[in-house]
Amino acid sequence: MRKAFVLGGTGFVGRHVARHLAEGGWDVTIGSRGQTELPVEVGTFKQIVVDRSQPDSLRSATSNGFDVLVDVIPYEIEDAHQLVGLGDAVGSVVAFSTTSVYADDEGRTLDEATGPDDFPRLPVPILETQRRARPGDQTYSTKKVAIEDVLLGQSDVAVCVIRPCAIYGSGDTQCREWFFIKRALDRRPFVLLADEGETVFHTTSVHNLAEMIRLAAEQEVHGAFNCGDPDPPNVRTIARSIANAMGHQWEEILLPREVSTSRELRNPWGGFHPWIVSMDKAHDELEYEPVTTYDDAIAATVEWAVAATRGRDWMDALPKAADYLGAKFDYAFEDRFVEEFRGSSSG
């Protein structure tokens, strides 16, 4: 039986990856900073404590040898050096990156964008050969570029770099979908959709992501691959899918660009220009086929988020979402804005 080591395997993405590999016939071991009891539905896996701040910790954890090491959590350039330094202990590596490594022809990136004027204008769809940000330690994305350069710039071990988009799924405490889920729970009569709900920021189901990782692990490829859902939905479709999953109806108030640029009116998918990646390389080289669509997968995410927050302060239940959605539920502001917007429109 092939052996896989999933580093970061107790987290949201890592759990799904471990389960998917196990269902595909892999003998899976999880590496994490501490022993964590996984939900019953995830499964039972051997766990090894790994402290990446200790130079020999990862080497010791993989000393028995693994066919593949899946690194869900490479955040620093030192993490990349650790991976390529494992030598014969692993047959190949699959490492997570992000599509936010991409930059447009003017060098504009997601990390630096503050509004429509400096939001990157990328081709549709974005190919893996698209220009990237400059490597460095300034931001999350520049660090990912530096990590990619180390991993893909060597030939001692096959490394597949996966670039997902806006990941979602059960167990995600970042839960971008909470932006609409909470509004449906609060029975809001309307929802404000910036840019008339037409913006598209490519989504990535954790199930599609796990399937791509399985294929990459089995084939020991070397290179970078985008990972996004088929037929990525626009914001209007996302809002409708979530409302439908919750049996709620609201009026969609479609705001034109000129009145919806303020931060208070934006949503987690509200880029000012399309962000859509090409999946051709994955289809051609990995023979990848998606296992789900956004419309099919979102119901389970909604069900999980509702259950996770039931009887609890949502900011405690979804701490990562609280970091950037905490100020997004000012209903009094929204009510005043809609009254004024309708007044100006009728006038």
C-alpha positions in Angstrom: 0.0 0.0 0.0 1.3 3.5 -0.9 2.2 5.7 2.0 1.2 9.4 2.3 2.3 11.9 4.9 -0.1 14.9 5.1 1.6 17.9 6.9 -1.1 20.1 8.4 -3.5 17.2 8.2 -5.7 18.2 11.2 -6.8 21.5 9.6 -9.7 22.1 7.4 -8.1 21.3 4.1 -5.7 18.7 5.5 -8.6 16.6 6.9 -10.3 16.4 3.5 -7.1 15.6 1.8 -6.3 12.8 4.2 -9.7 11.3 3.9 -9.7 11.4 0.1 -6.3 9.8 -0.1 -7.4 7.1 2.3 -10.5 6.4 0.2 -8.2 6.1 -2.8 -6.2 3.3 -1.1 -3.4 5.2 0.5 -2.0 4.5 3.9 -2.1 8.0 5.4 -0.2 9.5 8.3 -0.9 13.0 9.6 1.7 15.5 10.8 0.6 18.4 13.0 1.8 20.6 15.9 -0.2 18.6 18.4 -2.4 15.5 18.8 -5.9 16.5 17.6 -9.0 14.4 17.8 -10.6 14.4 14.3 -14.3 14.2 13.7 -15.7 10.7 13.2 -16.7 11.4 9.7 -13.1 12.3 8.7 -11.6 9.0 9.9 -8.8 7.7 12.1 -5.2 8.3 11.1 -1.8 7.8 12.7 -0.6 11.2 13.9 2.9 12.5 14.4 3.8 15.7 16.1 5.9 18.0 13.9 7.4 21.3 14.9 8.7 23.1 11.8 10.6 25.6 13.9 12.9 22.7 14.9 15.2 21.9 11.9 15.2 18.1 12.3 11.5 17.6 13.3 10.1 17.0 9.8 13.1 14.8 8.9 12.5 12.7 11.9 8.8 12.4 11.3 9.4 11.1 7.7 12.4 8.9 8.5 10.4 5.7 7.8 9.9 6.8 4.2 6.7 7.9 2.3 5.7 7.8 -1.3 4.4 11.3 -1.1 4.4 14.2 1.3 1.5 16.6 1.0 2.3 20.0 2.6 -0.9 22.0 3.2 0.9 24.7 5.3 4.1 25.9 3.6 4.1 29.6 4.7 7.8 30.5 4.9 10.7 30.0 2.5 12.4 27.9 5.2 9.5 25.4 4.9 10.4 24.9 1.2 14.0 24.3 2.0 12.9 21.7 4.6 10.9 19.8 2.0 13.6 19.6 -0.6 16.1 18.6 2.1 14.2 15.4 2.9 16.0 13.6 0.1 15.1 10.0 -0.3 12.7 10.0 2.6 9.8 11.0 0.3 9.2 10.0 -3.3 7.5 13.2 -4.3 6.0 16.4 -2.8 2.6 18.1 -3.3 2.7 21.7 -1.9 0.0 24.3 -1.5 0.3 27.7 -3.0 -2.4 30.2 -4.1 -3.6 31.9 -7.2 -2.9 35.2 -5.5 0.7 34.7 -6.7 -0.4 36.1 -10.0 0.3 39.7 -11.1 -0.9 41.6 -14.1 1.3 43.1 -16.8 1.6 46.3 -14.7 2.8 44.2 -11.7 -0.5 44.8 -9.7 -1.4 42.0 -7.2 -4.3 41.0 -5.0 -2.3 41.7 -1.8 -1.8 45.3 -2.7 -5.2 46.1 -4.2 -7.3 48.7 -2.4 -9.9 49.5 -5.1 -10.8 49.4 -8.7 -7.8 51.5 -9.8 -5.1 49.2 -8.5 -7.0 45.8 -8.7 -5.0 43.6 -11.1 -6.4 43.1 -14.6 -5.6 39.6 -15.5 -6.5 37.6 -18.7 -9.5 35.4 -18.6 -8.7 32.7 -18.0 -5.4 32.9 -16.1 -2.8 30.4 -17.3 -0.1 29.0 -15.0 2.5 30.8 -17.1 1.0 34.2 -16.1 3.4 36.7 -14.5 3.7 36.4 -10.7 4.5 38.8 -7.9 8.1 39.3 -7.0 9.4 36.8 -4.4 10.0 38.1 -1.0 8.8 38.1 2.6 6.6 41.2 2.4 3.2 39.5 2.1 1.5 36.1 2.1 1.6 35.9 -1.7 5.2 37.1 -2.2 6.2 34.4 0.3 4.3 31.8 -1.7 6.2 32.9 -4.8 9.5 32.5 -3.0 8.4 29.0 -1.9 7.4 28.1 -5.4 10.8 29.2 -6.7 12.6 27.0 -4.3 10.4 23.9 -4.9 10.2 24.2 -8.7 13.7 25.4 -9.2 15.3 22.1 -8.1 15.3 18.6 -9.7 16.1 16.3 -6.8 12.5 15.6 -6.0 9.3 15.9 -8.0 7.2 18.7 -6.6 3.6 19.5 -7.7 2.6 23.0 -6.6 -1.2 23.4 -6.4 -2.7 26.9 -6.7 -6.3 27.0 -5.4 -8.6 29.9 -5.5 -11.3 30.7 -2.8 -11.5 27.4 -1.0 -14.7 26.4 0.7 -16.2 23.3 2.4 -17.3 21.8 5.7 -15.0 22.7 8.6 -13.7 26.0 7.1 -13.6 28.5 10.0 -12.7 31.2 7.4 -16.1 30.5 5.8 -16.5 33.4 3.2 -20.0 32.0 2.8 -20.9 33.3 6.2 -21.4 36.7 4.6 -24.6 35.4 3.1 -25.4 32.6 5.5 -25.8 35.0 8.5 -28.0 37.3 6.5 -30.2 34.4 5.6 -30.3 33.3 9.3 -31.2 36.8 10.3 -34.0 36.8 7.7 -32.8 39.9 5.9 -35.4 41.1 3.4 -32.9 42.2 0.9 -29.2 41.6 0.0 -26.9 44.2 -1.5 -24.8 43.0 -4.4 -22.0 45.2 -5.5 -21.2 45.5 -9.2 -24.7 44.2 -9.8 -23.6 40.8 -8.6 -21.6 40.1 -11.8 -18.1 39.8 -10.4 -16.4 36.4 -10.5 -13.7 35.3 -8.1 -13.0 31.6 -8.9 -14.1 29.2 -6.2 -12.5 25.9 -5.2 -14.4 23.1 -3.5 -12.2 21.3 -1.0 -13.4 18.1 -2.6 -12.1 19.1 -6.1 -8.8 20.2 -4.4 -8.4 16.9 -2.7 -9.0 15.0 -6.0 -6.4 17.0 -7.7 -3.9 16.2 -4.9 -4.7 12.5 -5.2 -3.9 12.6 -8.9 -0.7 14.6 -8.4 0.4 12.1 -5.7 -0.2 9.1 -7.9 1.7 10.6 -10.9 4.7 12.3 -9.3 4.5 15.3 -11.6 6.8 18.4 -11.4 5.1 21.8 -12.0 2.4 24.2 -11.0 -1.3 23.7 -11.5 -4.4 25.9 -11.0 -7.3 24.4 -9.1 -10.8 25.9 -9.4 -14.4 24.7 -9.8 -16.0 24.1 -13.1 -18.2 27.0 -14.3 -17.2 29.4 -11.5 -20.3 31.3 -10.2 -20.6 35.0 -10.0 -21.6 36.7 -6.7 -25.3 36.8 -7.6 -25.3 33.0 -8.1 -23.4 32.4 -4.9 -26.0 34.5 -3.0 -28.9 32.7 -4.6 -27.3 29.2 -4.0 -26.9 30.0 -0.3 -30.3 31.5 0.1 -31.9 28.5 -1.7 -29.9 26.0 0.5 -31.4 27.8 3.6 -34.9 28.1 2.2 -34.8 31.9 2.3 -35.9 34.5 -0.2 -34.7 38.1 -0.4 -34.8 40.9 -2.8 -31.6 41.3 -4.7 -30.6 45.0 -4.8 -28.1 45.2 -7.7 -25.7 48.1 -7.1 -23.9 49.6 -10.1 -20.1 50.0 -10.0 -20.2 53.8 -9.4 -22.1 53.4 -6.0 -20.6 50.1 -4.8 -16.9 50.7 -4.6 -16.8 51.5 -0.8 -15.4 48.8 1.5 -18.7 48.7 3.4 -20.6 47.4 0.3 -18.0 44.8 -0.9 -18.3 41.1 -0.3 -15.6 38.4 0.0 -15.8 37.6 -3.8 -16.0 41.2 -4.8 -13.0 41.7 -6.9 -13.2 44.7 -9.3 -12.2 42.6 -12.3 -12.7 38.9 -13.1 -10.4 36.4 -11.4 -10.9 33.1 -13.4 -8.2 30.5 -13.8 -7.6 28.0 -16.6 -8.0 24.3 -15.8 -6.6 23.1 -19.1 -3.2 22.1 -17.8 -4.7 20.0 -15.0 -7.1 18.3 -17.4 -4.3 17.6 -20.0 -1.4 16.6 -17.7 -3.1 15.2 -14.7 -6.3 13.9 -16.4 -8.1 15.8 -13.8 -11.9 15.9 -13.8 -13.9 17.8 -11.1 -15.8 15.7 -8.6 -18.4 18.4 -7.8 -19.8 21.8 -8.8 -20.3 24.9 -6.7 -24.1 24.4 -6.7 -23.8 20.8 -5.6 -21.2 21.4 -2.9 -22.4 24.5 -1.3 -25.3 22.9 0.6 -23.0 20.8 2.8 -20.9 23.9 3.6 -24.1 25.8 4.6 -25.3 22.9 6.7 -22.0 22.7 8.5 -21.7 26.5 9.2 -25.3 26.6 10.6 -24.6 23.7 12.9 -21.2 25.0 14.0 -22.7 28.3 15.1 -25.9 27.1 16.6 -26.2 28.3 20.2 -22.7 30.0 20.0 -21.3 33.4 19.2 -20.4 33.0 15.5 -17.2 34.9 16.0 -16.0 32.2 18.4 -17.2 29.4 16.2 -15.7 30.9 13.0 -12.6 32.8 14.3 -11.0 33.2 10.9 -14.2 34.6 9.4 -14.5 37.0 12.3 -11.1 38.5 11.4 -12.4 40.0 8.2 -16.2 39.7 8.3 -16.7 41.1 11.8 -17.7 44.5 10.5 -19.8 43.3 7.5 -23.2 43.0 9.3 -24.1 46.6 10.0 -27.7 46.2 9.0 -28.6 49.8 10.2 -26.1 51.2 7.7 -27.5 48.9 5.0 -31.1 50.0 5.7 -30.2 53.7 5.5 -28.2 53.1 2.4 -31.1 51.3 0.6 -33.5 54.0 1.6 -31.3 56.7 0.2 -30.4 54.6 -2.9 -34.0 54.0 -3.7 -34.8 57.6 -3.2 -32.1 58.8 -5.5 -33.1 56.1 -8.1 -36.8 57.2 -8.1 -35.8 60.8 -8.2 
